[in-house]
Structure formats: C-alpha cells, structure tokens
Amino acid sequence: MHKPKKVALAYSGGLDTSVIIPWLKENYGCEVVAVCGDIGQGGDELSGLEAKARKTGASEVYIEDLREEFVSQYLWKLVRSGGVYEHKYLLGTSIARPLLAKKQVEVALATGCDALAHGCTGKGNDQVRFELTYKALAPELQVIAPWREWTIVSREDAIEYARERNIPISATTAKIYSRDRNIWHISHEGGALEDPANAAPDEIWMLTKSPAEAPDKPGEVTIGFEKGVPVSVNGKKMKAFELLETLNTIGAEHGIGRIDLVENRFVGMKSRGCYETPGGELIMFAIRELEALTLDKSTLHYKQQRALEYAELVYNGLWFTPLREALDAFFEKVSEPSTGEIKLQLYKGNVTPLSRKSPNSLYSLDIASFTMGAAYDQKDALGFINLVGLPIKVRALAAKKK
C-alpha cells in the first residue's frame, strides 16, 4: 500500500486516538485531519478537543454536531425494530459507529484525503463497523488501522507512548477502564471487568445511581409514541435529543439501565462489558408494552424474530446494506398502529407498567373478560381443539396399536 498524503482520523480524544495522530505522522509522514462527531457524549469529553488534537499534530479538526441525527435517524429506528443483542445489550456503541464513520468519510472526501484511519483494536467489533462503512461509502480510500500495525500491544504500552511524547491523556495504569459514551449509553470495559468472575466494581458506574441508593419512593413517567417513535414525556412533546436526555435523567435517578454482560463478539471471542442505558431501557420497555396492545399475534411474533436479525446486523456493522434498509421498511409499516402512551413505575432499578393506552388497541375487554358474553362462544373451542389435536390423536392411536 502506498503512503497516503492526507489521512482523516476518527478522533475521540481518548487514549488510542491521542497517540495515533503522532504515530501517523512519524510512520507515514502524512497530514492528519481529526474528525469527531458530537453524539451526546457530554461537554466534558468535547471540551478542549480541538486544541488537544492540534497540539498532538492534527492540521485540521472537525467537530460535527450529530446529536439530533443520531437520535432521530439511528436510535429511533433501533427502537422501532425492538432490536436487542443477546437479550441484554441495547447496542449503544454499535448503532453509533455507522454515523461516525459516515461523517468521517464525508469530511475526508471534502478535504481531499486519500486515506481513512481509526483507533479500533484488531480484537474488537468496532474495526468491522468502521471499515464496512468505509467500504460502502468510499471504497477507493486506503484504510489504516494502527492497532493492526504498530508494536503497541496493550493500553499500558499506549500510556507509556503518550507519556514519552507529552501527550495529555486521562487514562492511567491504575484506572485502565475503556469507555465509550453517547446520548444512548456509556460502556465500560477492561481492568477488573476482564475477568467475568469479578463483580463489577462500584467505581465504574458513572450515569446511574446504585439501586440501593435510589429514592425510597417510586417514581412515575409516561412515554408517548407515534407510529413506534417516542414523541413525548409526561404529555410534553419534545425533539428527539431532548426527549432522550430527559428520560436519561429520570431513569438514572432510579437506578435504571445497568447491564453486566458477557457477549459474543463478531470476531469470535467472548468479552465482558458493563453498560448504562437509563433512558434506553425505559423506551424499549415501553414500546414492548405498547406493541402488546397494538399488534396482532402473528405480526408481533414475526416482528420479534426479525428484531433478532436486525440486532445482529447493527452489532456486526452492516448498517449500510440493502437488508437493513429493507428491514427498516418492514418495521416502519408494522409500527403504524403503535401510537399511544405507556405509564411506568420506577423503583430501585426496576420498571413496572402502570397504564397502557392506545387509540389502536386490539384489546377487547368484552372478549377477554371471564364473564360470558355474546362476542365469544366458548363452545367453539371444542372444534378448534379437535382440529389442532387431530395429528396428535392419530399419532397416539398408532403408537397404541404397535
């Protein structure tokens, strides 16, 4: 591969990307354009980011506000699908990577870069998510993945590399956790968490209160949806980002959204991580309760099967594919009746439904009631059972003859 003249780097200001800028300049002799997307990771993380990137050698720095796009065009599609990876993971890191990589490609093409670079390790999922997006949107650009090239083999090595070059970093050998944060969640990996036999240390949690320290009085929140998309909190209409911020605050106060997961990475190994997704847990809980009212049995069950496929597509970085687009079209159609309000009770890490309302509810009190009524003749059940049970009966009779 030729040595590029100008490289667009997916930049976060964390340990890995902080050392990558000088490494690229030292090893490729190229100009480096740092590209960062604001997807709600918090003001502290973005504060001073441009100055830091330039100080470590970046010639250009772009910090793009992607917050509303991230929530409305990525997260709400995930919500509508119901996709959850391996029963627990709400895909907070996975769903953000395609958008960040897309913006990186756009900046690269606009500034005349001939290569793209990222700080993902050769063991993780993110290298796949970034590079599959590159292939979909700019297959002509060269890709540089320092973790697959350099002699640094650990975060301790990276910290030492930064120390030798006076690069300011927040990671230390004593507190070695790797974190990724956006408006949907924050993930925690590394350190004591690498051994699944270890309980998650109290110090890792950053967004949510411990359930033990959450309020002794239960809280309540009502989430409104239109066609499967969250639109209001406690009756107040909000824009996408504001709505999620509001629910994050409410959920975090009551210890909602902590997940400790051993997951199967796309590259084949297992890893252990802890995630905090307070608002996301409330939304996903609520949309399931709403769909229980508004979707018929066959549609709901089929949607649940497709949700598993959608979660794997997102997790594996296959966002920019025809299959994902086709599944989104399916979920959009299926979610047309899913308008209504779900009222939830929050108490020390637990979520309980209090009220389910929808103008499109398929729940019929007359039919479901134990009181006999004209809408459902219970005698009809006999013929139904006989027909469904006929193959079972025939098999049992045949077995007796033997």
Beta strands, then each sheet from edge to edge (+ up, - down):
strand 1: 6-10
strand 2: 31-38
strand 3: 60-65
strand 4: 115-117
strand 5: 142-144
strand 6: 178-181
strand 7: 186-189
strand 8: 219-226
strand 9: 229-233
strand 10: 236-237
strand 11: 258-264
strand 12: 270-276
strand 13: 340-347
strand 14: 350-357
sheet 1: 3+ 2+ 1+ 4+ 5+
sheet 2: 6+ 7- 12+ 11-
sheet 3: 10+ 9- 8+ 13- 14+
end
